[in-house]
């Protein structure tokens, strides 16, 4: 969350819309259909188990020079197969190889195959079922429209349409690499492939098949430069061919680079497992809509939205007081421009502290008058809420005090609160995997907003540069002092159409290395933990921030 909308609202207020204090679907989110909110079956496997040596990256080593794995002990059944994958020879390109892997293939319905490759002990982190429920349906392989094939030595696999034999995904000719902090799998694709998706980006809608690298790593991005990683993470792509459409999901919440080149698509991820879902029909009759329905069947349908949310909304940072807000609403009406929903950014807060309002600039009584006016005109009102809570011990800040009592804030390994820097200055962050966090957060909303609110910055963004050893020093200037005098609380509203200038909101300035893994994904920032929570933080349920970075703050939406 950074620079707010840039349009100074014209002299205009409302037209009938609909409005209640509502939940804003945050801008920096995971794609709704795939709420990758990670939990785990475990963390990365221990060094002792895998005889991990130096993790110094040899960036110039070619992964295809590695020997890969050999499939052994292959067991088939009516709806899939299992196999052991044994390392053929040491690769060690970015660290120690995982010696023994487990392959599981399941035909889940006629048009979907699940291919899962993980460590044989099952200890590595994977997206938990409580976050992304796995389908329990199975069909016989003989009844499916697509099929899985493999080569045992070196191990490779393909997925193809059964009716036509057309290959949709094929790893033959490139070896599997599976190390502590580097997993690599490469598939052949058509030279001029029509591939769409792979997370939030500002590249062309159709990804350039000649040279695209999609770095999937959530970042508090106040710009939208092409080719950079942004807020969203969604590692699924749709490929359109004249013979039909298919989709591939890699269910993995660790950081990754996905490289699309002429004739190939390559996954490079820094943790977790390789957990693929392939969706496609038998022939050219399978179109994008069919595959989208199949994907929704797997990932779940998006939540329904209220009709009024599809109308015109006015939101920006920089309203100086309640008079500004009322004037904007009035000006929309005066100009005859329909306005469904009015928003207020963090301006309304006291010292930018969440779950507060400034008693001089945005007094409760006047904000209630504004909401009543909007409701009387069938319009809605939304206020921003940031998950970062101001670090204000012993100062009577209830949202912080109650969070400490409920023990819901992220902690360092020594048990101290993890601190960053956001709009109110030094902040702490709710641990969205803590068992008490939903009751805490819902309680704060009910205490302050009842019944609903708006959501912003749904990731642990921080303006504190890594390693953020002294957040107090980097917090200087946040929150900034107000630059105008408070209005007279008796100032009449919904009558004055005078426009005033608006400010622009900007940000202020053990063997496994979680903050600097040996394989460097294409994150715009120099460190994975830069301007966000540290990667070596452990959540209340034992999960590492390194594994759940792309997932955990989706819990913010569910709390």
C-alpha positions in Angstrom: 0.0 0.0 0.0 1.5 3.3 -1.0 0.4 6.2 -3.1 -3.4 6.4 -3.0 -5.6 7.2 -5.9 -4.5 10.4 -7.6 -7.8 11.9 -8.8 -9.1 15.0 -6.9 -12.8 14.3 -6.8 -14.8 16.8 -8.8 -17.3 19.0 -7.1 -19.8 16.3 -6.8 -21.5 13.9 -4.3 -23.6 10.9 -4.2 -26.0 9.2 -6.3 -28.1 6.4 -4.9 -25.8 3.5 -4.2 -25.8 1.3 -1.2 -23.7 1.5 1.8 -22.7 0.1 5.1 -19.4 0.0 6.8 -17.9 -2.8 4.7 -15.0 -5.1 4.2 -12.8 -3.9 1.4 -11.2 -6.5 -0.7 -7.6 -5.5 -0.3 -5.5 -4.5 -3.2 -2.4 -6.4 -2.2 -3.9 -9.8 -2.1 -3.6 -13.3 -3.3 -6.0 -14.0 -6.1 -9.3 -14.8 -4.4 -9.8 -18.1 -6.2 -6.5 -19.5 -4.8 -6.2 -18.3 -1.2 -2.8 -19.7 -0.7 -2.7 -19.2 3.0 0.1 -21.6 4.0 0.4 -23.9 6.8 2.6 -27.0 6.7 3.2 -30.6 7.2 6.6 -29.6 8.4 9.5 -27.3 7.7 12.4 -27.9 5.5 14.1 -31.2 6.4 17.0 -31.1 8.8 20.5 -30.9 7.7 21.4 -34.1 9.5 18.9 -36.0 7.5 20.3 -34.8 4.2 24.0 -34.4 4.9 23.9 -30.7 3.9 27.2 -29.2 2.9 28.0 -25.7 1.8 25.1 -23.6 0.6 27.3 -21.4 -1.5 25.5 -20.8 -4.8 27.4 -21.8 -8.0 25.3 -19.5 -10.2 26.9 -20.5 -13.5 26.3 -24.3 -13.1 23.8 -25.7 -15.5 21.1 -27.7 -13.8 20.8 -29.9 -16.9 24.3 -31.2 -16.2 22.9 -32.9 -13.1 21.9 -36.6 -13.4 18.5 -36.3 -11.7 16.7 -39.2 -10.1 15.8 -42.8 -10.9 12.3 -44.1 -10.3 12.1 -47.3 -8.4 9.6 -49.4 -6.5 6.8 -48.3 -8.8 3.4 -49.4 -7.7 0.3 -48.7 -9.8 -3.3 -48.9 -8.9 -6.6 -48.1 -10.6 -6.4 -44.4 -9.9 -2.7 -43.6 -10.1 0.7 -44.7 -9.0 3.5 -44.2 -6.4 7.3 -44.5 -6.8 10.5 -43.9 -5.0 12.8 -41.4 -6.6 16.5 -42.0 -5.8 19.2 -39.5 -6.5 21.3 -40.7 -9.5 24.4 -38.7 -8.6 25.3 -35.6 -6.5 24.2 -32.4 -8.1 24.8 -29.8 -5.3 24.1 -26.8 -7.5 22.7 -24.7 -4.7 23.3 -26.9 -1.7 22.8 -30.5 -0.6 20.5 -32.8 -2.6 17.6 -34.6 -1.0 18.6 -38.2 -1.6 15.2 -39.9 -1.5 12.0 -38.5 -2.9 8.4 -39.8 -3.1 6.2 -39.6 -6.2 2.5 -39.8 -5.9 0.2 -39.6 -8.9 -3.6 -39.4 -8.5 -6.3 -39.2 -11.1 -8.8 -37.0 -9.3 -11.4 -36.5 -12.0 -11.7 -37.1 -15.7 -9.9 -33.8 -16.5 -7.5 -33.4 -13.5 -4.3 -35.2 -12.5 -2.4 -34.5 -9.3 1.4 -35.1 -9.4 3.2 -34.7 -6.1 7.0 -34.9 -5.6 8.3 -34.5 -2.1 10.8 -35.9 0.3 10.3 -39.5 1.2 10.1 -38.7 4.9 7.2 -36.2 4.4 8.9 -33.6 6.6 9.2 -30.7 4.2 6.8 -27.8 4.2 3.8 -27.9 2.0 0.7 -25.8 1.7 -1.6 -27.3 4.4 -4.9 -28.8 3.8 -6.6 -26.5 6.3 -5.7 -23.7 4.0 -6.1 -25.4 0.6 -8.4 -28.4 1.1 -7.3 -31.3 -1.2 -10.0 -33.0 -3.2 -10.9 -36.5 -2.0 -12.5 -37.6 -5.3 -10.8 -40.2 -7.4 -11.5 -41.7 -10.7 -9.9 -44.7 -12.5 -7.1 -43.9 -14.8 -8.8 -45.7 -17.6 -11.8 -43.3 -17.4 -9.8 -40.1 -17.5 -9.4 -37.8 -20.5 -5.7 -37.0 -19.7 -3.0 -39.4 -18.7 0.3 -39.5 -16.9 3.4 -41.2 -18.4 6.9 -41.5 -17.0 10.4 -42.6 -17.9 12.2 -44.3 -15.0 15.9 -43.4 -15.7 16.6 -40.6 -15.5 13.1 -39.9 -14.2 10.9 -37.6 -16.3 7.2 -37.5 -16.8 4.5 -36.1 -19.2 0.8 -35.4 -19.2 -1.1 -35.7 -22.4 -4.6 -35.9 -23.9 -5.6 -39.5 -24.1 -7.8 -39.2 -27.1 -5.3 -37.4 -29.4 -2.0 -38.1 -27.7 -1.1 -34.4 -27.6 1.5 -33.7 -24.9 0.6 -30.9 -22.6 3.6 -31.1 -20.1 6.8 -33.0 -20.6 10.0 -32.9 -18.5 12.0 -35.3 -20.7 15.4 -33.9 -21.6 15.8 -31.8 -18.4 16.7 -33.2 -15.1 14.8 -32.8 -11.8 16.8 -31.0 -9.1 15.6 -31.2 -5.5 17.7 -29.6 -2.8 17.1 -28.0 0.6 16.5 -24.5 -0.8 16.4 -25.1 -4.6 13.9 -27.1 -6.6 13.9 -27.1 -10.3 11.6 -28.7 -12.9 11.5 -27.8 -16.6 8.9 -28.7 -19.2 8.7 -28.4 -23.0 6.2 -26.0 -24.4 5.5 -24.8 -28.0 8.0 -22.3 -29.3 5.4 -19.6 -29.6 3.3 -20.7 -26.6 0.1 -18.8 -25.7 0.6 -18.8 -21.9 -1.4 -16.6 -19.5 -1.3 -16.1 -15.7 1.5 -16.8 -13.3 0.6 -14.3 -10.6 0.0 -10.6 -10.5 2.1 -8.6 -12.9 2.1 -5.7 -15.4 3.6 -7.6 -18.3 1.5 -8.2 -21.4 -1.6 -10.3 -20.9 -0.1 -13.0 -23.0 3.3 -13.7 -21.5 6.2 -13.2 -24.0 7.2 -16.7 -25.0 10.7 -15.6 -25.9 11.8 -14.2 -22.6 9.7 -13.9 -19.5 10.7 -14.5 -15.9 7.9 -14.3 -13.4 9.2 -13.9 -9.9 6.4 -14.9 -7.5 7.2 -13.3 -4.2 4.7 -10.9 -2.6 6.1 -7.4 -2.2 4.7 -4.2 -0.9 5.1 -2.5 -4.3 4.1 1.1 -4.6 5.0 1.1 -8.3 3.9 -1.3 -11.0 7.1 -1.5 -13.2 6.8 -4.2 -15.8 8.8 -7.3 -15.0 8.8 -6.8 -11.3 7.2 -8.8 -8.5 4.1 -7.2 -7.0 1.6 -8.0 -4.3 -0.1 -11.1 -5.6 1.2 -14.7 -5.8 -0.7 -17.2 -7.9 1.5 -19.9 -9.6 -1.1 -21.2 -12.1 -1.0 -20.7 -15.9 -3.4 -21.4 -18.7 -2.1 -22.4 -22.1 -4.3 -21.9 -25.2 -3.7 -24.0 -28.3 -5.8 -24.5 -31.4 -6.3 -28.1 -30.1 -7.7 -26.9 -26.7 -6.8 -25.3 -23.4 -5.2 -26.7 -20.3 -4.0 -25.3 -17.0 -1.1 -26.1 -14.6 -1.0 -25.2 -11.0 2.1 -25.5 -8.8 0.7 -25.5 -5.3 3.8 -24.1 -3.6 3.9 -20.9 -1.4 7.7 -20.4 -1.4 9.4 -17.8 -3.5 10.1 -18.8 -7.1 11.1 -17.8 -10.5 9.2 -19.2 -13.5 11.1 -18.8 -16.7 9.4 -18.9 -20.0 11.7 -19.3 -23.0 11.3 -20.5 -26.6 10.3 -24.1 -26.2 10.4 -24.4 -22.4 8.9 -23.3 -19.1 11.1 -23.8 -16.0 10.2 -23.7 -12.3 12.9 -22.6 -9.8 11.6 -22.5 -6.3 13.4 -22.0 -3.0 11.5 -24.4 -0.8 8.6 -26.7 -0.2 7.7 -29.5 -2.6 6.6 -29.9 -6.2 2.9 -30.2 -6.0 1.3 -30.0 -9.4 -2.3 -30.1 -10.7 -3.0 -30.6 -14.4 -6.4 -29.7 -15.8 -7.4 -30.3 -19.4 -9.9 -32.1 -21.5 -9.6 -34.8 -24.1 -9.5 -32.7 -27.3 -10.0 -29.3 -28.9 -13.5 -28.9 -27.5 -11.9 -28.0 -24.2 -11.9 -24.2 -24.1 -10.8 -21.7 -21.5 -14.1 -21.6 -19.8 -14.1 -25.4 -19.3 -10.6 -25.2 -17.8 -11.6 -22.3 -15.6 -14.5 -24.3 -14.3 -12.2 -27.2 -13.7 -9.8 -25.0 -11.8 -12.6 -23.5 -9.7 -13.6 -27.0 -8.8 -10.2 -27.6 -7.4 -9.4 -24.2 -5.8 -12.9 -23.2 -4.8 -15.3 -20.5 -6.0 -14.6 -16.8 -5.2 -16.9 -15.2 -2.7 -20.0 -13.5 -3.9 -19.8 -9.7 -3.9 -22.6 -7.2 -3.1 -24.1 -5.6 -6.1 -23.1 -2.1 -4.9 -19.4 -3.0 -4.8 -19.5 -3.0 -8.7 -20.3 0.7 -8.7 -18.1 3.8 -8.5 -15.9 4.2 -5.5 -14.0 7.2 -4.3 -10.9 6.5 -2.3 -7.6 8.4 -1.7 -5.1 9.4 0.9 -5.0 13.0 2.0 -8.4 14.1 3.4 -7.5 16.5 6.1 -10.6 16.2 8.2 -14.3 15.3 8.3 -15.2 18.5 6.4 -13.0 17.3 3.4 -14.8 14.0 3.4 -18.3 15.5 3.5 -17.4 18.0 0.8 -16.3 15.3 -1.6 -19.6 13.4 -1.1 -21.5 16.6 -1.6 -19.6 17.5 -4.7 -20.4 14.2 -6.4 -24.1 14.8 -5.9 -23.8 18.4 -7.1 -22.2 17.2 -10.3 -24.7 14.4 -10.8 -22.0 11.7 -10.8 -23.2 8.4 -9.2 -21.2 7.4 -6.2 -21.8 4.1 -4.6 -19.1 4.1 -1.9 -17.0 6.6 -0.1 -13.7 5.6 1.4 -11.4 7.1 4.1 -7.7 6.2 4.2 -5.6 6.3 7.3 -6.2 10.0 7.6 -9.0 9.3 10.0 -6.8 7.5 12.5 -5.2 9.1 15.6 -1.4 9.1 14.9 -2.2 6.5 12.2 -2.9 3.9 14.8 -5.3 1.2 13.7 -8.7 1.0 15.4 -8.6 4.7 16.5 -10.0 7.9 15.1 -8.6 11.4 15.6 -10.9 13.1 18.0 -10.1 16.6 16.6 -9.9 16.0 12.9 -12.3 13.0 12.5 -14.5 13.1 15.7 -16.8 10.1 16.2 -20.0 12.2 16.2 -19.2 13.8 12.8 -18.1 10.5 11.2 -21.4 9.0 12.4 -23.2 11.9 10.8 -21.4 11.2 7.5 -22.3 7.5 7.7 -25.9 8.3 8.4 -26.0 10.7 5.5 -24.6 8.0 3.1 -27.0 5.4 4.4 -29.9 7.8 3.9 -28.9 8.0 0.2 -28.4 4.3 -0.2 -24.6 4.6 -0.3 -21.8 2.8 1.5 -18.8 3.9 3.6 -15.4 2.0 3.9 -12.5 2.8 6.1 -9.0 1.5 5.7 -7.6 -0.9 8.2 -3.9 -2.0 8.3 -2.8 -5.1 10.1 0.3 -3.6 11.5 -0.4 -2.4 15.1 1.5 0.5 16.6 4.0 -0.5 19.2 2.7 1.5 22.2 3.5 -0.3 25.4 2.0 1.2 28.6 0.4 4.1 26.7 -3.2 3.0 26.9 -3.5 1.9 23.3 -6.0 -0.9 23.6 -5.5 -2.6 20.3 -1.8 -3.2 21.2 -2.5 -4.0 24.9 -5.1 -6.6 24.1 -2.9 -8.2 21.4 -0.1 -8.6 24.0 -2.6 -10.2 26.5 -3.8 -12.5 23.8 -0.2 -13.3 22.7 -1.0 -12.9 19.0 1.9 -10.9 17.7 4.8 -12.3 15.7 7.8 -13.0 17.8 11.6 -13.3 17.2 13.3 -16.5 18.1 14.2 -15.1 21.6 10.5 -14.5 22.4 10.6 -10.8 21.9 8.0 -9.1 19.7 9.1 -8.7 16.1 9.0 -5.0 15.2 8.9 -3.2 11.9 8.1 0.3 10.7 4.9 1.3 9.0 2.6 4.3 9.0 2.3 4.8 12.8 6.1 4.3 13.3 7.3 1.2 15.1 4.8 -1.6 14.7 4.1 -5.2 15.6 2.3 -7.7 13.4 -0.5 -10.2 14.1 0.5 -13.8 13.6 -2.3 -15.0 11.4 -1.5 -18.6 12.3 -2.0 -18.1 16.0 -5.1 -19.8 17.5 -6.2 -16.6 19.2 -5.8 -14.3 16.3 -9.2 -14.5 14.8 -11.0 -13.8 18.1 -8.5 -10.9 18.7 -9.0 -9.3 15.3 -12.7 -9.8 15.2 -13.0 -8.4 18.7 -11.1 -5.2 17.6 -13.4 -4.8 14.6 -16.5 -5.2 16.7 -15.1 -2.9 19.4 -14.4 -0.1 17.0 -16.3 -0.5 13.7 -19.2 -2.7 14.3 -20.2 -4.2 12.0 -17.7 -4.0 9.1 -14.6 -2.4 7.9 -12.1 -2.1 5.0 -8.8 -3.9 4.6 -5.4 -2.6 3.3 -1.8 -3.9 3.2 -2.7 -7.6 3.7 0.9 -8.5 4.0 3.5 -7.8 6.7 4.9 -4.8 4.9 7.5 -2.7 6.6 9.3 0.5 5.7 12.3 -0.7 7.8 15.2 -1.7 5.6 16.6 -5.2 6.3 17.9 -6.2 8.8 15.9 -3.6 10.7 18.1 -3.8 13.8 16.9 -0.4 15.0 13.3 0.2 14.0 13.0 3.3 16.3 15.7 5.0 14.3 14.1 4.2 11.0 10.7 5.2 12.3 11.7 8.8 12.7 9.1 10.9 10.9 6.3 8.3 11.2 3.7 9.4 12.0 4.2 12.9 10.6 2.5 15.8 12.4 -0.7 17.2 11.0 0.0 20.3 8.9 -3.4 22.0 9.3 -5.4 23.1 12.3 -8.4 21.0 13.3 -11.8 22.2 12.0 -14.4 23.6 14.3 -16.5 20.6 15.3 -19.6 22.6 14.6 -18.7 23.2 11.0 -21.7 22.4 8.9 -21.2 19.6 6.4 -22.9 18.5 3.2 -23.3 22.2 2.2 -19.8 23.4 1.4 -18.5 22.4 -2.1 -15.1 24.1 -1.8 -12.2 22.0 -2.9 -9.0 21.8 -1.1 -5.6 20.3 -2.1 -4.8 16.8 -1.2 -1.5 15.4 0.0 0.2 12.4 -1.5 0.8 9.4 0.7 4.2 7.6 0.3 6.2 5.2 2.4 9.1 6.3 4.4 12.0 5.4 3.8 21.9 -22.8 11.1 22.8 -23.9 7.7 19.6 -22.8 6.0 19.8 -19.1 5.3 16.2 -18.0 5.2 16.8 -14.4 4.5 19.5 -15.0 1.8 18.9 -18.4 0.2 21.6 -19.6 -2.2 19.3 -19.4 -5.2 18.4 -15.7 -5.7 14.8 -15.3 -7.1 14.2 -12.1 -9.0 12.9 -10.1 -6.1 13.3 -6.4 -6.8 14.5 -5.8 -3.3 18.0 -7.1 -2.3 16.8 -9.4 0.5 13.7 -11.6 0.9 13.1 -10.0 4.3 13.6 -6.4 3.1 10.6 -4.1 3.9 8.6 -7.0 5.3 8.8 -9.5 8.1 12.0 -11.5 8.6 12.1 -14.8 6.8 13.4 -16.7 9.9 10.4 -15.8 12.0 8.4 -18.8 13.3 4.6 -18.6 13.5 2.7 -19.8 16.5 2.0 -23.1 14.7 5.7 -23.7 13.9 5.6 -22.5 10.3 8.4 -20.4 9.0 7.7 -17.0 7.4 10.1 -18.1 4.7 7.5 -20.8 3.7 4.3 -18.9 4.3 5.2 -15.5 3.0 2.9 -15.8 0.0 0.1 -17.2 2.1 -0.1 -16.1 5.7 -1.7 -12.7 5.4 -4.6 -14.1 3.4 -5.6 -15.2 6.9 -6.0 -11.5 7.6 -8.9 -11.7 5.1 -10.4 -14.6 7.0 -9.9 -13.5 10.6 
